[in-house]
């Protein structure tokens, strides 16, 4: 098993963690970066092309909760990749 923390280990928010084996690849959270003070949000992967490349061969994405810094990039995920979140969080 290989665990890759793409973002979130040296910052607050923007969490993206990949867990992979020889046969399966999943992501935990796919969050947008948080703003730094009054400056606009900088997020170089907040687009369809970057997320499609990152999630290539992904089997599923699981979200821990509904905050934007954990889920906000869901809208760029190809429709062929299943995405999961808790029922109440989905309602919010």
Number of C-alpha atoms within 10 A of each C-alpha: 9 9 13 11 14 14 19 16 12 7 10 12 19 23 22 22 21 20 15 16 10 7 8 12 19 21 23 20 29 31 24 25 24 16 13 9 7 6 7 9 12 12 12 9 16 18 13 15 12 13 18 15 11 15 19 12 13 18 16 16 22 18 22 14 16 18 15 18 20 23 23 17 21 20 13 16 22 14 9 9 14 13 17 13 16 12 8 9 12 11 8 8
